[in-house]
Amino acid sequence: MVQLEPDGVARRIIAAIKEQIHSGAYRPGDRLPSTRAFAAEWGASRTTVTAAYNQLDAEGYLIIRHGTRAIVAPGLEKASGEAPVAAASPRNLSAFARRLLALPPTALAQPARIADFRYGDLSGADFPVLAWRRASSKAVLRRPARLRYGDPQGSSVLRDALQAYLWRARGINCTTNQIVIVNGSQQGLDLCARLLLDPGDPFVIENPGYLLARHAFVAAGGIAIPIPVDADGLRTEKLPPARLAYVTPSHQFPLGGVLSATRRRSLLAWAAGTGAYVVEDDYDGEYRHDISPIPPLQALDADTVIYVGTLSKTLSPTLRLGYLVVPASLRRAFSEAKRLTDRHAPMLEQDVLVELLSSGAYERHVRSIRRKNAERRDMLLTALTDRLGPRVAIAGADTGLHVVAWMNGIDAGREPAIIAAARDAGIGLYPVSPLYDPSGPRPETAGFILGYAGLEAEALRRGVAVLATILAEHR
C-alpha cells in the first residue's frame, strides 16, 4: 500500500493530536474518533484524516489495527513532574474581562467518601423522576408545528403559572409581564449587575454574604460596600448612598438571620430616598422549619425590589432554571438584555415546569422534600449536640438547607488544617471565613457551613462522628 504524504490539513491534524497527547487530554489506551467522525468534525476528507492517522502510527503515537479505532500508544503518559506549558497572555481584553480575571478563582469540590457538607447540593433520590418523566412526555408530544425562538422573558404560559404559584406560596402580587425566566438565579444576578451598575458605582452587600453575587457586581465594575449582619439580618441604621443593595432577607446567607420588620422598613425607606434598587435573593424561601413563612420584601414595595427566585433548591441545580420579578419600569430593559444574552431560557424545560405547576405535582414535591429536609436537619442537629455538645454553637437552623457551626475553643487559623484532615478522612468541609469582606476583619473562631440536603441519615451521622474526632485533635 502506498502511504499518502500528509498535506497541510493533515499536518495540522497531526499537530493537534500530538498536542492532545502531550497535554494528557488523550492518554495511553484512549480510542480516537473514527476517521469518518474526525473528518466530519474537521471538515476534512476521510482520506486526509486517514493519512494523518497513518503518519501518527508510523511515528509511534498511535496503534492502528484493522477493523478497530486507533488508540494512543503506551508509554506516552504525561510525566507527573512535568511543568505545565505556560499559557500565552491574553491580548486586548476588555475592562470587564480584566475585572473578571482579577477575582479569586472558585475551587472545585473534591469527592468525599463519607459525607460532603457542601451547601447547594441536593439528594439525587429526592428528584421527582416519575413526575418529571410524565410532564416531559406531555411537553414533547405537544411540540408546535413550527420551531422558533420564543419570548426572551420566557413562555407566557409558564409566567402565568408562576404568577399564580408566587401569589399562593410567597404572597407576591405581580403581573406576568414582570416575570423574567432566567438560567438559574446567577444569570438573574448578572443581569441586575449589567443593567443597574456602571463602573465605579457603589453597591451595598451583606458581610458575610454570597460570594458569587459579589463577584457578579464587581465584574460589572461596581464597588462593594460591605455592611455587617447580625441575628436580625442586615444592619440598616447607617446605609450609605449606593445604586443597589443585595440582600437575602428571608434567610441571610450564610449566617441564617431573618431581616426584622423594622429593618425591612428601614431598608426600603433608604432605597426610596436614594433612588436605589433592592435585589432580594430568596434562594431557599420554600424551607421553613421552626418559624412561619417570611413575606418577601417585594410584597412590600414592588417598584423598588427585584425579586430573585430559583428552582435549584427544590428540583435540581443542574436544571439552571430561575426567575426574576422586576418592577414594571424595568421590564423592557431586562427583556432586551435577556434577548441579547441567550435569546431565552430552554423552552422544553419551561414546558415541563408548566405541566408540573399546573398539575399540582410541583407543590406536592415541595411539601415532600420540605419534610425530608426537616428530618435531615433534625438528624444533623442531634448528631452535633450528641458529639460536640457545648463545643459547637449553631446558627441559622430555623430556615433553609444549611447551618453554620462555630467551633468554640478553636481558632479560625486552624481552619485549613481541619479542612485538609477532614478531606483525608472522607469529609467535605467548607469554612465561613472566605465569605467575609477580604479587606475587613474575619471571625476569630473557626466556623463551617454544613449543608445537609444532599446527605442521607447514615452519612450525616458518620460525617459528624468523623468531624468530632478531627476537631478533638485540633483543640
C-alpha positions in Angstrom: 0.0 0.0 0.0 1.3 3.4 -0.9 1.2 5.8 2.1 0.0 9.3 1.3 2.2 12.2 2.1 0.4 14.4 4.6 -0.9 17.7 3.1 -1.3 21.0 5.0 -4.6 19.9 6.6 -3.2 16.5 7.6 -0.2 18.2 9.2 -2.5 20.4 11.3 -4.4 17.3 12.4 -1.2 15.6 13.3 0.0 18.5 15.3 -3.4 18.9 17.1 -3.5 15.2 18.1 0.1 15.3 19.3 -0.7 18.3 21.5 -3.7 16.5 23.0 -1.5 13.5 23.8 1.3 15.7 25.3 -1.2 17.6 27.4 -2.7 14.5 28.8 -6.1 15.0 27.2 -5.5 11.8 25.3 -3.9 9.1 27.4 -2.4 5.7 26.5 -5.1 3.3 25.6 -7.7 6.0 24.8 -9.6 5.5 21.5 -9.6 8.3 18.9 -12.7 9.1 16.9 -13.1 7.1 13.8 -11.7 8.6 10.6 -15.2 9.3 9.4 -16.2 11.1 12.6 -12.9 13.0 12.8 -13.3 14.1 9.1 -16.8 15.4 9.8 -15.6 17.4 12.9 -12.7 19.0 11.0 -14.5 19.5 7.7 -11.7 17.4 6.0 -11.8 14.5 3.7 -11.7 11.0 5.2 -8.6 10.4 3.0 -6.8 13.3 4.7 -7.6 12.0 8.2 -6.5 8.5 7.2 -3.2 10.0 6.1 -2.8 11.8 9.4 -3.6 8.7 11.4 -1.1 6.6 9.4 1.6 9.1 10.0 1.0 9.1 13.7 1.0 5.3 13.6 4.4 5.4 11.8 5.8 7.8 14.5 4.6 5.6 17.3 1.9 7.8 18.7 -1.0 5.6 17.6 -1.7 1.9 17.2 -3.9 1.1 14.3 -5.4 -2.4 13.8 -7.8 -3.4 11.0 -11.4 -3.0 11.9 -10.9 -1.1 15.1 -10.5 2.6 16.0 -6.9 3.9 16.5 -5.7 4.0 20.1 -3.0 6.1 21.8 0.2 4.0 22.1 1.6 3.1 25.6 4.4 5.0 27.2 3.1 8.4 26.3 1.8 9.3 29.8 2.4 12.9 30.8 5.1 12.9 33.4 3.9 13.7 36.9 6.6 16.3 37.5 6.4 17.8 34.0 6.0 21.6 34.1 2.7 22.8 32.5 3.0 24.7 29.3 2.8 28.4 30.0 -0.3 29.9 28.5 0.2 33.0 26.4 -1.0 36.2 28.0 -4.4 37.2 26.5 -4.3 40.4 24.5 -6.8 43.3 24.1 -9.1 42.2 26.9 -12.0 44.4 27.9 -12.1 46.1 31.3 -14.9 43.6 32.2 -12.6 40.6 31.3 -9.7 42.1 33.4 -12.0 42.6 36.4 -13.3 39.1 36.0 -9.8 37.6 35.9 -8.8 39.6 39.0 -11.5 37.8 41.1 -10.3 34.8 43.1 -11.0 31.5 41.3 -13.6 29.2 42.8 -12.1 25.9 44.0 -13.7 22.8 42.7 -15.1 20.4 45.4 -13.2 17.2 45.9 -15.1 13.9 46.1 -15.9 12.9 49.7 -16.2 9.2 50.6 -18.3 9.6 53.8 -20.1 12.9 53.7 -19.8 16.1 51.7 -21.3 19.0 53.6 -21.2 21.4 50.6 -24.1 23.8 50.6 -26.3 23.8 47.4 -26.2 20.0 46.8 -29.5 18.1 46.8 -30.0 14.4 47.1 -30.5 12.7 43.7 -33.0 10.4 45.4 -35.3 13.4 46.0 -35.7 14.4 42.4 -39.3 13.7 41.2 -38.3 11.3 38.4 -41.8 10.0 37.6 -43.5 13.4 37.7 -40.7 14.9 35.6 -41.0 12.0 33.1 -44.7 12.3 32.7 -44.5 16.1 32.4 -41.6 15.8 29.9 -43.5 13.3 27.7 -46.5 15.6 27.6 -44.3 18.6 26.7 -42.6 16.8 23.9 -45.8 15.4 22.4 -47.3 19.0 22.4 -44.5 20.1 20.0 -45.6 23.0 17.9 -45.9 22.9 14.1 -43.0 25.3 13.8 -39.9 25.5 16.0 -38.9 29.1 16.6 -37.3 31.4 19.1 -39.5 32.4 22.0 -40.2 35.4 24.2 -36.9 36.4 25.9 -38.9 36.8 29.1 -40.0 33.2 28.9 -43.0 31.2 28.0 -46.2 33.2 28.6 -47.9 30.0 29.8 -45.1 29.4 32.4 -45.2 33.0 33.5 -48.9 32.7 34.1 -48.4 29.5 36.1 -45.5 31.1 38.1 -47.6 34.2 38.8 -50.3 32.1 40.5 -47.7 30.0 42.3 -45.8 33.0 43.7 -49.1 34.5 45.0 -50.0 31.3 46.7 -46.6 30.3 48.1 -44.9 33.7 48.8 -47.6 36.3 48.7 -46.2 38.1 45.7 -48.7 40.1 43.7 -47.3 40.8 40.2 -48.3 40.7 36.6 -46.9 38.1 34.2 -45.1 40.9 32.3 -43.0 41.5 35.5 -41.6 37.9 35.4 -38.4 37.0 33.5 -37.3 33.4 33.2 -33.5 33.0 33.6 -30.9 30.3 33.5 -30.6 30.0 37.3 -30.6 32.8 39.8 -26.9 33.5 38.9 -27.9 34.7 35.5 -30.5 36.9 37.2 -27.9 38.5 39.4 -25.6 39.0 36.3 -28.4 40.8 34.5 -29.0 43.0 37.6 -25.4 43.9 37.7 -25.1 44.8 34.0 -28.4 46.8 33.9 -28.1 48.7 37.2 -24.3 49.4 37.7 -21.8 51.4 35.8 -18.1 51.1 36.6 -17.3 52.9 39.8 -20.9 52.7 41.2 -21.2 51.6 44.8 -23.4 48.7 45.8 -24.4 47.5 49.3 -23.8 43.8 50.1 -24.1 41.8 53.3 -21.0 40.9 55.2 -20.6 38.0 55.2 -22.5 37.3 52.1 -23.0 35.3 48.9 -19.7 35.3 47.1 -21.0 34.8 43.5 -23.3 37.8 43.9 -20.4 39.9 45.0 -18.4 38.7 42.0 -21.2 39.5 39.5 -21.5 43.1 40.8 -17.7 43.6 41.0 -17.2 42.2 37.5 -19.7 44.8 36.2 -17.5 47.5 37.7 -19.3 48.0 41.0 -17.6 49.0 44.2 -18.6 46.8 47.1 -19.7 48.4 50.4 -19.9 45.6 52.9 -22.5 46.1 55.7 -22.3 43.8 58.8 -25.2 41.5 59.6 -26.4 40.1 63.0 -29.2 37.9 64.1 -31.7 40.4 62.6 -30.1 40.5 59.2 -28.5 43.5 57.5 -27.8 46.4 59.8 -29.6 49.2 58.2 -29.1 52.1 60.6 -26.2 53.7 58.6 -26.6 52.7 55.0 -24.5 54.9 52.6 -25.7 56.1 49.2 -25.5 53.3 46.6 -27.0 52.2 43.3 -28.3 48.9 44.7 -28.4 46.7 47.7 -28.1 42.9 47.5 -29.8 41.1 50.4 -31.0 37.7 51.5 -33.7 38.9 53.9 -35.6 35.6 54.5 -32.5 33.6 55.4 -29.3 35.6 55.4 -26.6 33.7 53.6 -24.6 32.3 55.3 -25.4 33.1 58.9 -29.2 32.5 58.7 -30.7 35.6 60.3 -34.1 36.9 59.2 -34.4 40.6 58.4 -36.6 42.1 61.1 -39.7 44.1 60.3 -38.1 47.3 61.5 -35.1 46.8 59.3 -37.2 45.9 56.3 -39.0 49.2 56.5 -35.7 51.0 57.1 -34.1 49.3 54.0 -37.0 50.2 51.7 -37.1 53.8 53.0 -33.3 54.1 52.3 -33.9 52.7 48.7 -36.8 55.2 48.1 -34.7 58.1 49.5 -31.6 57.3 47.4 -33.2 56.0 44.2 -31.5 52.6 44.7 -33.0 49.2 43.9 -33.0 46.3 46.3 -32.1 42.9 44.8 -33.8 40.3 47.0 -32.4 36.8 46.7 -35.0 34.4 48.1 -32.8 31.4 47.4 -34.4 28.9 49.7 -37.7 30.6 50.6 -39.6 27.2 50.5 -37.9 25.9 53.6 -39.2 27.0 57.0 -38.7 24.6 59.9 -39.5 26.3 63.2 -40.9 29.6 62.0 -43.7 30.8 59.9 -43.1 31.9 56.2 -41.5 35.3 56.0 -43.2 37.7 53.5 -40.7 38.9 50.8 -39.6 42.5 50.5 -41.2 42.5 47.1 -44.6 42.2 48.6 -44.0 45.5 50.5 -42.6 47.5 47.6 -43.0 46.2 44.0 -41.5 49.4 42.5 -38.1 49.2 44.3 -37.4 45.5 44.8 -36.2 43.0 42.2 -37.1 39.5 43.4 -34.8 36.6 42.5 -36.1 33.1 42.7 -34.7 29.7 41.8 -35.6 26.1 41.3 -32.1 24.9 42.2 -33.1 24.3 45.8 -36.4 22.4 45.1 -35.8 20.5 41.8 -32.1 20.5 40.9 -29.2 22.9 40.5 -28.4 21.1 37.2 -31.6 22.4 35.5 -30.5 26.0 35.6 -34.0 27.4 35.9 -34.7 30.6 37.9 -36.9 33.7 37.6 -37.0 37.4 38.4 -39.9 39.6 39.4 -38.9 43.0 38.3 -40.5 46.4 38.7 -42.8 47.3 35.7 -40.5 50.2 34.8 -37.6 47.7 34.3 -39.4 45.1 32.3 -38.2 46.2 28.8 -34.6 46.6 29.9 -34.5 43.1 31.4 -36.3 41.6 28.4 -33.8 43.1 25.9 -30.8 42.2 28.0 -32.1 38.6 28.2 -32.6 38.5 24.4 -29.0 39.6 23.7 -27.6 37.2 26.3 -29.0 34.0 25.1 -32.4 34.7 23.4 -34.4 32.9 26.1 -34.2 30.0 28.6 -34.6 26.5 27.1 -38.2 26.0 26.0 -38.5 22.3 26.7 -37.7 22.7 30.4 -40.1 25.6 30.6 -42.8 23.5 29.1 -42.1 20.7 31.6 -42.3 23.2 34.5 -45.6 24.4 33.2 -47.0 20.9 33.4 -45.6 20.4 36.9 -47.1 23.6 38.2 -50.5 23.3 36.5 -50.9 19.6 37.7 -50.0 20.4 41.3 -47.1 18.0 41.1 -44.5 20.7 41.8 -46.2 21.8 45.1 -46.6 18.2 46.2 -42.9 17.7 45.5 -42.0 20.8 47.5 -44.1 19.6 50.5 -42.4 16.2 50.3 -38.8 17.5 50.2 -39.6 20.1 52.9 -40.4 17.2 55.2 -37.4 15.2 54.2 -35.0 18.1 54.7 -36.6 18.9 58.0 -35.8 15.4 59.1 -32.2 15.7 57.8 -31.8 19.0 59.7 -33.0 17.3 62.9 -30.6 14.4 62.4 -27.7 16.8 61.9 -28.6 18.9 64.9 -29.0 15.8 67.1 -25.6 14.4 65.9 -23.9 17.8 66.5 -25.3 18.0 70.0 -24.5 14.4 70.9 -21.0 14.5 69.6 -19.9 18.1 70.3 -22.3 19.4 72.9 -21.3 22.9 74.2 -18.2 22.9 72.0 -20.3 23.9 69.0 -22.6 26.9 68.5 -25.3 26.5 65.7 -26.6 29.5 63.7 -29.3 29.6 61.1 -31.1 26.4 61.8 -34.7 27.7 61.6 -34.8 28.0 57.9 -33.0 26.9 54.7 -30.9 23.9 53.9 -27.7 24.6 55.9 -26.5 25.6 59.3 -23.3 27.4 60.4 -21.4 25.6 63.1 -19.0 27.7 65.2 -16.3 25.6 66.8 -15.9 27.0 70.3 -12.3 27.0 71.5 -10.8 26.5 68.0 -9.0 29.5 66.4 -10.0 30.4 62.9 -6.4 30.0 61.9 -6.8 26.2 62.3 -9.5 26.0 59.5 -7.1 25.0 56.7 -5.6 22.2 58.7 -9.0 21.0 59.8 -10.3 21.0 56.2 -7.3 19.1 55.0 -7.7 16.5 57.7 -11.4 16.2 57.0 -10.7 15.7 53.3 -8.2 12.9 54.1 -10.8 11.3 56.3 -13.5 11.4 53.6 -15.4 14.6 54.7 -16.1 17.7 52.6 -15.9 20.7 54.9 -16.3 24.4 53.9 -15.4 27.4 56.0 -17.4 30.6 56.6 -14.4 32.9 56.7 -14.0 33.3 52.8 -17.5 34.8 52.7 -16.4 37.9 54.7 -15.1 41.0 53.0 -11.4 40.4 52.3 -10.4 43.9 53.4 -12.1 43.7 56.8 -11.9 41.7 60.0 -12.8 38.0 59.9 -14.1 35.8 62.7 -11.6 34.6 65.4 -13.4 31.3 65.9 -13.4 28.5 63.3 -16.8 28.2 61.6 -18.1 25.9 58.9 -21.2 25.9 56.6 -22.8 22.5 56.9 -25.2 21.7 54.0 -27.4 18.7 54.7 -29.9 18.5 51.7 -27.6 16.2 49.7 -27.0 13.7 52.6 -28.9 10.8 54.0 -29.2 9.8 57.7 -26.2 7.5 57.9 -23.9 9.9 56.0 -24.9 12.7 58.4 -24.2 10.6 61.5 -20.9 9.3 60.2 -19.8 12.6 58.9 -20.4 14.3 62.3 -18.7 11.5 64.1 -15.6 11.8 62.0 -15.7 15.6 62.3 -15.8 15.4 66.1 -12.7 13.2 66.1 -10.8 15.6 63.9 -11.9 18.6 66.0 -10.7 16.9 69.2 -7.2 16.6 67.7 -7.1 20.4 66.8 -8.3 21.9 70.1 
